[in-house]
Amino acid sequence: MLPTTLTPVPMAPEISLFLVNRPVGLFDLTGGEFRSDLPPPFWAFAWAGGQALARFLLDHPDEVAGRRVLDVATGSGVAAIAAAHCGAAAVAVTDIDPAAVEAAHRNASANGLSLVGHLDEPQVVLAGDVFYSPTVTPKMVATLRAARRAGATVLVGDPGRGFFPGHLFDLVTEYLVPVPAALEDTESLVTGVWRLKGN
């Protein structure tokens, strides 16, 4: 397990996460290279999209209060934890990396909250920073559009990643989100919270 410290989230200090405790980039933690057999530890950072979603939910708890919420590609679980904090009826997380799911549950416990292992028919689907590659984007679009067709509200946090399909979304709000400079080559990113259109 990577060395982490329980740290307040810059954009959502109501929530603390176990995050890397030194200024490193994503691939510094995998020996400087991407390895397909070992996903990089996305869960060890508070990414801008997740932070923006968390802030939006904390400021607008009615978006999730009393509703079943699924956080897709959860990473650290920050958006899921915000939903639980806001009184969601149940919150589940998914991620291709089992370590991220474990991290989300660990982070929720550290905040005195709990996540469920599985959730049928979510009413709200959250996704932060998921449009980061040309191979992931079409799969994520299909997943989110299927959820929308099934009646779920779909909220996405995105800081202008190169593969974000903006034409499918309506902008809800924007934040200037503090981020680790070692991770993003800047100290803050303008990050939108977006709502998927149509059904």
Rosetta blueprint (number, residue, H / E / L):
1 M L
2 L L
3 P L
4 T E
5 T E
6 L E
7 T E
8 P E
9 V E
10 P L
11 M L
12 A E
13 P E
14 E E
15 I E
16 S E
17 L E
18 F E
19 L E
20 V E
21 N L
22 R L
23 P L
24 V L
25 G L
26 L H
27 F H
28 D H
29 L H
30 T H
31 G L
32 G L
33 E L
34 F L
35 R E
36 S L
37 D L
38 L E
39 P L
40 P L
41 P L
42 F H
43 W H
44 A H
45 F L
46 A L
47 W L
48 A H
49 G H
50 G H
51 Q H
52 A H
53 L H
54 A H
55 R H
56 F H
57 L H
58 L H
59 D H
60 H L
61 P H
62 D H
63 E H
64 V L
65 A L
66 G L
67 R L
68 R E
69 V E
70 L E
71 D E
72 V E
73 A L
74 T L
75 G L
76 S L
77 G L
78 V H
79 A H
80 A H
81 I H
82 A H
83 A H
84 A H
85 H H
86 C L
87 G L
88 A L
89 A L
90 A E
91 V E
92 A E
93 V E
94 T L
95 D L
96 I L
97 D L
98 P H
99 A H
100 A H
101 V H
102 E H
103 A H
104 A H
105 H H
106 R H
107 N H
108 A H
109 S H
110 A H
111 N L
112 G L
113 L L
114 S L
115 L L
116 V E
117 G L
118 H L
119 L L
120 D L
121 E L
122 P L
123 Q L
124 V E
125 V E
126 L E
127 A E
128 G E
129 D L
130 V L
131 F L
132 Y L
133 S L
134 P L
135 T L
136 V H
137 T H
138 P H
139 K H
140 M H
141 V H
142 A H
143 T H
144 L H
145 R H
146 A H
147 A H
148 R H
149 R H
150 A L
151 G L
152 A L
153 T E
154 V E
155 L E
156 V E
157 G E
158 D E
159 P L
160 G L
161 R L
162 G L
163 F L
164 F L
165 P L
166 G H
167 H H
168 L H
169 F E
170 D E
171 L E
172 V E
173 T E
174 E E
175 Y E
176 L E
177 V E
178 P E
179 V L
180 P L
181 A H
182 A H
183 L H
184 E H
185 D L
186 T L
187 E L
188 S E
189 L E
190 V E
191 T E
192 G E
193 V E
194 W E
195 R E
196 L E
197 K L
198 G L
199 N L
